Amino acid sequence: MKKGIHPENYRMVAFKDMSNGDVFLTRSTAEAKETIDVDGVEYPVVKLEISRTSHPFYTGKSKLVDTAGRIDKFKNKYAKFKK
């Protein structure tokens, strides 16, 4: 591996799947503005819409996940570009 191209600020971060509430910990450099308490320890939290515990490929179940109306959010975001 090349020297000096990898970040040095790895720390434990909690990733929370918003569709089912699953939380898992891993080392990451991801920026987080919020924190969460896991087993009495406070960690920065990164919120995910889908993870390995809710994705149909990994679970083997077909499940519609529409958190916060993704289609409506898309339409509102790009409505300003209509002429």
Distance bins in CASP14 RR format, pairs under 12 A and 6 or more apart:
PFRMAT RR
TARGET T0000
AUTHOR 0000-0000-0000
RMODE 2
METHOD distances of the structure
MODEL  1
6 29 0 0 0 0 1 0 0 0 0 0 0
7 27 0 0 0 0 0 1 0 0 0 0 0
7 28 0 0 0 0 1 0 0 0 0 0 0
7 29 1 0 1 0 0 0 0 0 0 0 0
7 30 0 0 0 0 0 1 0 0 0 0 0
7 31 0 0 0 0 0 1 0 0 0 0 0
8 29 0 0 0 0 1 0 0 0 0 0 0
9 27 0 0 0 0 0 1 0 0 0 0 0
9 28 0 0 0 0 1 0 0 0 0 0 0
9 29 1 0 1 0 0 0 0 0 0 0 0
9 30 0 0 0 0 0 1 0 0 0 0 0
9 31 0 0 0 0 0 1 0 0 0 0 0
9 44 0 0 0 0 0 1 0 0 0 0 0
10 26 0 0 0 0 1 0 0 0 0 0 0
10 27 1 0 1 0 0 0 0 0 0 0 0
10 28 1 0 0 1 0 0 0 0 0 0 0
10 29 1 0 1 0 0 0 0 0 0 0 0
10 30 0 0 0 0 0 1 0 0 0 0 0
11 25 0 0 0 0 0 1 0 0 0 0 0
11 26 0 0 0 0 0 1 0 0 0 0 0
11 27 1 0 0 1 0 0 0 0 0 0 0
11 28 1 0 0 1 0 0 0 0 0 0 0
11 29 1 0 0 1 0 0 0 0 0 0 0
11 30 0 0 0 0 1 0 0 0 0 0 0
11 31 0 0 0 0 0 1 0 0 0 0 0
11 32 0 0 0 0 1 0 0 0 0 0 0
11 43 0 0 0 0 1 0 0 0 0 0 0
11 44 1 0 0 1 0 0 0 0 0 0 0
11 46 0 0 0 0 0 1 0 0 0 0 0
12 24 0 0 0 0 0 1 0 0 0 0 0
12 25 1 0 1 0 0 0 0 0 0 0 0
12 26 1 0 0 1 0 0 0 0 0 0 0
12 27 1 0 0 1 0 0 0 0 0 0 0
12 28 0 0 0 0 1 0 0 0 0 0 0
12 29 0 0 0 0 0 1 0 0 0 0 0
12 30 0 0 0 0 0 1 0 0 0 0 0
12 32 0 0 0 0 0 1 0 0 0 0 0
12 35 0 0 0 0 0 1 0 0 0 0 0
12 36 0 0 0 0 0 1 0 0 0 0 0
12 38 0 0 0 0 1 0 0 0 0 0 0
12 39 0 0 0 0 0 1 0 0 0 0 0
12 41 0 0 0 0 1 0 0 0 0 0 0
12 42 0 0 0 0 0 1 0 0 0 0 0
12 43 1 0 1 0 0 0 0 0 0 0 0
12 44 0 0 0 0 1 0 0 0 0 0 0
12 45 0 0 0 0 0 1 0 0 0 0 0
12 46 0 0 0 0 0 1 0 0 0 0 0
13 23 0 0 0 0 0 1 0 0 0 0 0
13 24 0 0 0 0 1 0 0 0 0 0 0
13 25 1 0 0 1 0 0 0 0 0 0 0
13 26 1 0 0 1 0 0 0 0 0 0 0
13 27 1 0 0 1 0 0 0 0 0 0 0
13 28 1 0 1 0 0 0 0 0 0 0 0
13 29 0 0 0 0 1 0 0 0 0 0 0
13 30 1 0 1 0 0 0 0 0 0 0 0
13 31 0 0 0 0 1 0 0 0 0 0 0
13 32 1 0 0 1 0 0 0 0 0 0 0
13 34 0 0 0 0 0 1 0 0 0 0 0
13 35 0 0 0 0 0 1 0 0 0 0 0
13 36 0 0 0 0 1 0 0 0 0 0 0
13 38 0 0 0 0 0 1 0 0 0 0 0
13 42 0 0 0 0 0 1 0 0 0 0 0
13 43 1 0 0 1 0 0 0 0 0 0 0
13 44 1 0 1 0 0 0 0 0 0 0 0
13 45 1 0 0 1 0 0 0 0 0 0 0
13 46 1 0 0 1 0 0 0 0 0 0 0
13 47 0 0 0 0 0 1 0 0 0 0 0
13 48 0 0 0 0 0 1 0 0 0 0 0
14 21 0 0 0 0 0 1 0 0 0 0 0
14 22 0 0 0 0 0 1 0 0 0 0 0
14 23 1 0 1 0 0 0 0 0 0 0 0
14 24 1 0 0 1 0 0 0 0 0 0 0
14 25 1 0 1 0 0 0 0 0 0 0 0
14 26 0 0 0 0 1 0 0 0 0 0 0
14 27 0 0 0 0 0 1 0 0 0 0 0
14 28 0 0 0 0 1 0 0 0 0 0 0
14 30 0 0 0 0 0 1 0 0 0 0 0
14 32 0 0 0 0 1 0 0 0 0 0 0
14 34 0 0 0 0 1 0 0 0 0 0 0
14 35 0 0 0 0 1 0 0 0 0 0 0
14 36 1 0 1 0 0 0 0 0 0 0 0
14 37 0 0 0 0 1 0 0 0 0 0 0
14 38 1 0 1 0 0 0 0 0 0 0 0
14 39 0 0 0 0 0 1 0 0 0 0 0
14 40 0 0 0 0 0 1 0 0 0 0 0
14 41 0 0 0 0 1 0 0 0 0 0 0
14 42 0 0 0 0 1 0 0 0 0 0 0
14 43 1 0 1 0 0 0 0 0 0 0 0
14 44 1 0 0 1 0 0 0 0 0 0 0
14 45 1 0 1 0 0 0 0 0 0 0 0
14 46 1 0 0 1 0 0 0 0 0 0 0
14 47 0 0 0 0 1 0 0 0 0 0 0
14 48 0 0 0 0 0 1 0 0 0 0 0
14 51 0 0 0 0 0 1 0 0 0 0 0
15 21 0 0 0 0 0 1 0 0 0 0 0
15 22 0 0 0 0 1 0 0 0 0 0 0
15 23 1 0 0 1 0 0 0 0 0 0 0
15 24 1 0 1 0 0 0 0 0 0 0 0
15 25 1 0 0 1 0 0 0 0 0 0 0
15 26 1 0 0 1 0 0 0 0 0 0 0
15 27 0 0 0 0 0 1 0 0 0 0 0
15 28 1 0 0 1 0 0 0 0 0 0 0
15 30 0 0 0 0 1 0 0 0 0 0 0
15 32 0 0 0 0 1 0 0 0 0 0 0
15 36 0 0 0 0 1 0 0 0 0 0 0
15 38 0 0 0 0 0 1 0 0 0 0 0
15 43 0 0 0 0 1 0 0 0 0 0 0
15 44 0 0 0 0 1 0 0 0 0 0 0
15 45 1 0 0 1 0 0 0 0 0 0 0
15 46 1 0 1 0 0 0 0 0 0 0 0
15 47 0 0 0 0 1 0 0 0 0 0 0
15 48 1 0 1 0 0 0 0 0 0 0 0
15 49 0 0 0 0 0 1 0 0 0 0 0
15 50 0 0 0 0 0 1 0 0 0 0 0
15 51 1 0 0 1 0 0 0 0 0 0 0
15 52 0 0 0 0 0 1 0 0 0 0 0
15 53 0 0 0 0 0 1 0 0 0 0 0
16 22 1 0 0 1 0 0 0 0 0 0 0
16 23 1 0 1 0 0 0 0 0 0 0 0
16 24 0 0 0 0 1 0 0 0 0 0 0
16 25 0 0 0 0 0 1 0 0 0 0 0
16 32 0 0 0 0 0 1 0 0 0 0 0
16 34 0 0 0 0 1 0 0 0 0 0 0
16 35 0 0 0 0 0 1 0 0 0 0 0
16 36 1 0 0 1 0 0 0 0 0 0 0
16 37 0 0 0 0 0 1 0 0 0 0 0
16 38 0 0 0 0 1 0 0 0 0 0 0
16 43 0 0 0 0 0 1 0 0 0 0 0
16 44 0 0 0 0 0 1 0 0 0 0 0
16 45 1 0 1 0 0 0 0 0 0 0 0
16 46 1 0 0 1 0 0 0 0 0 0 0
16 47 1 0 1 0 0 0 0 0 0 0 0
16 48 1 0 0 1 0 0 0 0 0 0 0
16 49 0 0 0 0 0 1 0 0 0 0 0
16 50 0 0 0 0 0 1 0 0 0 0 0
16 51 0 0 0 0 1 0 0 0 0 0 0
16 53 0 0 0 0 0 1 0 0 0 0 0
16 54 0 0 0 0 0 1 0 0 0 0 0
16 67 0 0 0 0 0 1 0 0 0 0 0
17 23 1 0 0 1 0 0 0 0 0 0 0
17 24 0 0 0 0 1 0 0 0 0 0 0
17 45 0 0 0 0 0 1 0 0 0 0 0
17 46 0 0 0 0 0 1 0 0 0 0 0
17 47 0 0 0 0 1 0 0 0 0 0 0
17 48 1 0 1 0 0 0 0 0 0 0 0
17 49 1 0 0 1 0 0 0 0 0 0 0
17 50 1 0 0 1 0 0 0 0 0 0 0
17 51 1 0 1 0 0 0 0 0 0 0 0
17 52 0 0 0 0 1 0 0 0 0 0 0
17 53 1 0 1 0 0 0 0 0 0 0 0
17 54 1 0 1 0 0 0 0 0 0 0 0
17 55 0 0 0 0 1 0 0 0 0 0 0
17 58 0 0 0 0 0 1 0 0 0 0 0
17 59 0 0 0 0 0 1 0 0 0 0 0
17 65 0 0 0 0 1 0 0 0 0 0 0
17 67 0 0 0 0 1 0 0 0 0 0 0
18 45 0 0 0 0 0 1 0 0 0 0 0
18 46 0 0 0 0 0 1 0 0 0 0 0
18 47 1 0 1 0 0 0 0 0 0 0 0
18 48 1 0 0 1 0 0 0 0 0 0 0
18 49 1 0 1 0 0 0 0 0 0 0 0
18 50 0 0 0 0 1 0 0 0 0 0 0
18 51 0 0 0 0 1 0 0 0 0 0 0
18 53 0 0 0 0 0 1 0 0 0 0 0
18 54 0 0 0 0 1 0 0 0 0 0 0
18 65 0 0 0 0 1 0 0 0 0 0 0
18 66 0 0 0 0 0 1 0 0 0 0 0
18 67 1 0 1 0 0 0 0 0 0 0 0
18 68 0 0 0 0 1 0 0 0 0 0 0
18 70 0 0 0 0 0 1 0 0 0 0 0
19 47 0 0 0 0 0 1 0 0 0 0 0
19 48 0 0 0 0 1 0 0 0 0 0 0
19 49 1 0 0 1 0 0 0 0 0 0 0
19 50 1 0 0 1 0 0 0 0 0 0 0
19 51 0 0 0 0 1 0 0 0 0 0 0
19 52 0 0 0 0 0 1 0 0 0 0 0
19 53 0 0 0 0 1 0 0 0 0 0 0
19 54 1 0 1 0 0 0 0 0 0 0 0
19 55 0 0 0 0 1 0 0 0 0 0 0
19 56 0 0 0 0 0 1 0 0 0 0 0
19 59 0 0 0 0 0 1 0 0 0 0 0
19 63 0 0 0 0 1 0 0 0 0 0 0
19 64 0 0 0 0 0 1 0 0 0 0 0
19 65 1 0 1 0 0 0 0 0 0 0 0
19 66 0 0 0 0 1 0 0 0 0 0 0
19 67 1 0 1 0 0 0 0 0 0 0 0
19 68 0 0 0 0 0 1 0 0 0 0 0
19 70 0 0 0 0 0 1 0 0 0 0 0
20 48 0 0 0 0 0 1 0 0 0 0 0
20 49 0 0 0 0 0 1 0 0 0 0 0
20 50 0 0 0 0 1 0 0 0 0 0 0
20 51 0 0 0 0 1 0 0 0 0 0 0
20 52 0 0 0 0 0 1 0 0 0 0 0
20 53 1 0 0 1 0 0 0 0 0 0 0
20 54 1 0 1 0 0 0 0 0 0 0 0
20 55 0 0 0 0 0 1 0 0 0 0 0
20 59 0 0 0 0 1 0 0 0 0 0 0
20 61 0 0 0 0 0 1 0 0 0 0 0
20 63 0 0 0 0 1 0 0 0 0 0 0
20 65 0 0 0 0 1 0 0 0 0 0 0
20 67 0 0 0 0 0 1 0 0 0 0 0
21 36 0 0 0 0 0 1 0 0 0 0 0
21 45 0 0 0 0 0 1 0 0 0 0 0
21 47 0 0 0 0 1 0 0 0 0 0 0
21 48 0 0 0 0 1 0 0 0 0 0 0
21 49 0 0 0 0 0 1 0 0 0 0 0
21 50 0 0 0 0 0 1 0 0 0 0 0
21 51 0 0 0 0 1 0 0 0 0 0 0
21 53 0 0 0 0 1 0 0 0 0 0 0
21 54 0 0 0 0 1 0 0 0 0 0 0
21 65 0 0 0 0 0 1 0 0 0 0 0
21 67 0 0 0 0 0 1 0 0 0 0 0
22 38 0 0 0 0 0 1 0 0 0 0 0
22 47 0 0 0 0 0 1 0 0 0 0 0
22 48 0 0 0 0 1 0 0 0 0 0 0
22 50 0 0 0 0 0 1 0 0 0 0 0
22 51 1 0 0 1 0 0 0 0 0 0 0
22 52 0 0 0 0 1 0 0 0 0 0 0
22 53 1 0 1 0 0 0 0 0 0 0 0
22 54 1 0 0 1 0 0 0 0 0 0 0
22 55 0 0 0 0 0 1 0 0 0 0 0
22 58 0 0 0 0 0 1 0 0 0 0 0
22 59 0 0 0 0 0 1 0 0 0 0 0
23 36 1 0 0 1 0 0 0 0 0 0 0
23 37 0 0 0 0 0 1 0 0 0 0 0
23 38 1 0 0 1 0 0 0 0 0 0 0
23 39 0 0 0 0 0 1 0 0 0 0 0
23 41 0 0 0 0 0 1 0 0 0 0 0
23 43 0 0 0 0 1 0 0 0 0 0 0
23 45 1 0 0 1 0 0 0 0 0 0 0
23 46 0 0 0 0 0 1 0 0 0 0 0
23 47 0 0 0 0 0 1 0 0 0 0 0
23 48 0 0 0 0 0 1 0 0 0 0 0
23 51 0 0 0 0 1 0 0 0 0 0 0
23 53 0 0 0 0 1 0 0 0 0 0 0
24 36 0 0 0 0 0 1 0 0 0 0 0
24 38 0 0 0 0 1 0 0 0 0 0 0
24 43 0 0 0 0 0 1 0 0 0 0 0
24 45 0 0 0 0 0 1 0 0 0 0 0
24 46 0 0 0 0 0 1 0 0 0 0 0
24 48 0 0 0 0 1 0 0 0 0 0 0
24 51 1 0 0 1 0 0 0 0 0 0 0
24 52 0 0 0 0 1 0 0 0 0 0 0
24 53 0 0 0 0 1 0 0 0 0 0 0
24 54 0 0 0 0 0 1 0 0 0 0 0
25 36 0 0 0 0 1 0 0 0 0 0 0
25 38 1 0 0 1 0 0 0 0 0 0 0
25 39 0 0 0 0 1 0 0 0 0 0 0
25 41 0 0 0 0 1 0 0 0 0 0 0
25 42 0 0 0 0 0 1 0 0 0 0 0
25 43 1 0 0 1 0 0 0 0 0 0 0
25 44 0 0 0 0 0 1 0 0 0 0 0
25 45 0 0 0 0 0 1 0 0 0 0 0
25 46 0 0 0 0 0 1 0 0 0 0 0
26 38 0 0 0 0 0 1 0 0 0 0 0
26 43 0 0 0 0 0 1 0 0 0 0 0
26 44 0 0 0 0 0 1 0 0 0 0 0
26 46 0 0 0 0 1 0 0 0 0 0 0
26 48 0 0 0 0 0 1 0 0 0 0 0
26 51 0 0 0 0 0 1 0 0 0 0 0
26 52 0 0 0 0 0 1 0 0 0 0 0
27 43 0 0 0 0 0 1 0 0 0 0 0
27 44 0 0 0 0 0 1 0 0 0 0 0
28 43 0 0 0 0 0 1 0 0 0 0 0
28 44 0 0 0 0 1 0 0 0 0 0 0
28 45 0 0 0 0 0 1 0 0 0 0 0
28 46 1 0 0 1 0 0 0 0 0 0 0
28 48 0 0 0 0 0 1 0 0 0 0 0
29 44 0 0 0 0 0 1 0 0 0 0 0
29 46 0 0 0 0 0 1 0 0 0 0 0
30 43 0 0 0 0 0 1 0 0 0 0 0
30 44 1 0 0 1 0 0 0 0 0 0 0
30 45 0 0 0 0 1 0 0 0 0 0 0
30 46 1 0 1 0 0 0 0 0 0 0 0
30 47 0 0 0 0 0 1 0 0 0 0 0
30 48 0 0 0 0 0 1 0 0 0 0 0
31 44 0 0 0 0 1 0 0 0 0 0 0
31 45 0 0 0 0 0 1 0 0 0 0 0
31 46 0 0 0 0 1 0 0 0 0 0 0
32 42 0 0 0 0 0 1 0 0 0 0 0
32 43 0 0 0 0 1 0 0 0 0 0 0
32 44 1 1 0 0 0 0 0 0 0 0 0
32 45 1 0 1 0 0 0 0 0 0 0 0
32 46 1 0 1 0 0 0 0 0 0 0 0
32 47 0 0 0 0 1 0 0 0 0 0 0
32 48 0 0 0 0 0 1 0 0 0 0 0
33 44 0 0 0 0 1 0 0 0 0 0 0
33 45 0 0 0 0 1 0 0 0 0 0 0
33 46 0 0 0 0 1 0 0 0 0 0 0
33 47 0 0 0 0 0 1 0 0 0 0 0
34 42 0 0 0 0 0 1 0 0 0 0 0
34 43 0 0 0 0 0 1 0 0 0 0 0
34 44 1 0 0 1 0 0 0 0 0 0 0
34 45 1 0 1 0 0 0 0 0 0 0 0
34 46 0 0 0 0 1 0 0 0 0 0 0
34 47 1 0 0 1 0 0 0 0 0 0 0
35 41 0 0 0 0 0 1 0 0 0 0 0
35 42 1 0 1 0 0 0 0 0 0 0 0
35 43 1 0 0 1 0 0 0 0 0 0 0
35 44 1 0 1 0 0 0 0 0 0 0 0
35 45 1 0 0 1 0 0 0 0 0 0 0
35 46 0 0 0 0 0 1 0 0 0 0 0
35 47 0 0 0 0 0 1 0 0 0 0 0
36 42 1 0 0 1 0 0 0 0 0 0 0
36 43 1 0 1 0 0 0 0 0 0 0 0
36 44 1 0 0 1 0 0 0 0 0 0 0
36 45 1 0 1 0 0 0 0 0 0 0 0
36 46 0 0 0 0 1 0 0 0 0 0 0
36 47 0 0 0 0 1 0 0 0 0 0 0
37 43 1 0 0 1 0 0 0 0 0 0 0
37 44 0 0 0 0 0 1 0 0 0 0 0
37 45 0 0 0 0 1 0 0 0 0 0 0
38 44 0 0 0 0 0 1 0 0 0 0 0
38 45 0 0 0 0 1 0 0 0 0 0 0
47 67 0 0 0 0 1 0 0 0 0 0 0
47 68 0 0 0 0 0 1 0 0 0 0 0
48 54 0 0 0 0 1 0 0 0 0 0 0
48 55 0 0 0 0 0 1 0 0 0 0 0
48 65 0 0 0 0 0 1 0 0 0 0 0
48 67 0 0 0 0 1 0 0 0 0 0 0
49 55 0 0 0 0 0 1 0 0 0 0 0
49 65 1 0 0 1 0 0 0 0 0 0 0
49 66 0 0 0 0 1 0 0 0 0 0 0
49 67 1 0 1 0 0 0 0 0 0 0 0
49 68 0 0 0 0 1 0 0 0 0 0 0
49 69 0 0 0 0 0 1 0 0 0 0 0
49 70 1 0 0 1 0 0 0 0 0 0 0
49 73 0 0 0 0 0 1 0 0 0 0 0
50 56 0 0 0 0 1 0 0 0 0 0 0
50 57 0 0 0 0 0 1 0 0 0 0 0
50 58 0 0 0 0 1 0 0 0 0 0 0
50 59 0 0 0 0 0 1 0 0 0 0 0
50 63 0 0 0 0 1 0 0 0 0 0 0
50 64 0 0 0 0 0 1 0 0 0 0 0
50 65 1 0 1 0 0 0 0 0 0 0 0
50 66 0 0 0 0 0 1 0 0 0 0 0
50 67 0 0 0 0 1 0 0 0 0 0 0
50 70 0 0 0 0 0 1 0 0 0 0 0
51 57 0 0 0 0 0 1 0 0 0 0 0
51 58 0 0 0 0 1 0 0 0 0 0 0
51 59 0 0 0 0 0 1 0 0 0 0 0
51 65 0 0 0 0 0 1 0 0 0 0 0
52 58 1 0 1 0 0 0 0 0 0 0 0
52 59 0 0 0 0 1 0 0 0 0 0 0
52 60 0 0 0 0 0 1 0 0 0 0 0
53 59 1 0 0 1 0 0 0 0 0 0 0
53 60 0 0 0 0 0 1 0 0 0 0 0
53 61 0 0 0 0 0 1 0 0 0 0 0
53 63 0 0 0 0 0 1 0 0 0 0 0
53 65 0 0 0 0 0 1 0 0 0 0 0
54 60 0 0 0 0 0 1 0 0 0 0 0
54 61 0 0 0 0 1 0 0 0 0 0 0
54 62 0 0 0 0 0 1 0 0 0 0 0
54 63 1 0 0 1 0 0 0 0 0 0 0
54 64 0 0 0 0 0 1 0 0 0 0 0
54 65 1 0 0 1 0 0 0 0 0 0 0
54 67 0 0 0 0 0 1 0 0 0 0 0
55 61 0 0 0 0 1 0 0 0 0 0 0
55 62 0 0 0 0 0 1 0 0 0 0 0
55 63 0 0 0 0 1 0 0 0 0 0 0
55 65 0 0 0 0 1 0 0 0 0 0 0
56 62 1 0 1 0 0 0 0 0 0 0 0
56 63 1 0 1 0 0 0 0 0 0 0 0
56 64 0 0 0 0 1 0 0 0 0 0 0
56 65 0 0 0 0 1 0 0 0 0 0 0
57 63 0 0 0 0 0 1 0 0 0 0 0
59 65 0 0 0 0 0 1 0 0 0 0 0
64 70 0 0 0 0 0 1 0 0 0 0 0
64 71 0 0 0 0 0 1 0 0 0 0 0
66 72 0 0 0 0 1 0 0 0 0 0 0
66 73 0 0 0 0 1 0 0 0 0 0 0
66 74 0 0 0 0 0 1 0 0 0 0 0
67 73 0 0 0 0 1 0 0 0 0 0 0
68 74 0 0 0 0 0 1 0 0 0 0 0
68 76 0 0 0 0 0 1 0 0 0 0 0
69 75 0 0 0 0 1 0 0 0 0 0 0
69 76 0 0 0 0 1 0 0 0 0 0 0
69 77 0 0 0 0 0 1 0 0 0 0 0
70 76 0 0 0 0 0 1 0 0 0 0 0
70 77 0 0 0 0 0 1 0 0 0 0 0
71 77 0 0 0 0 0 1 0 0 0 0 0
71 78 0 0 0 0 0 1 0 0 0 0 0
72 78 0 0 0 0 0 1 0 0 0 0 0
72 79 0 0 0 0 0 1 0 0 0 0 0
73 79 0 0 0 0 0 1 0 0 0 0 0
74 81 0 0 0 0 0 1 0 0 0 0 0
75 81 0 0 0 0 0 1 0 0 0 0 0
75 82 0 0 0 0 0 1 0 0 0 0 0
76 82 0 0 0 0 0 1 0 0 0 0 0
END
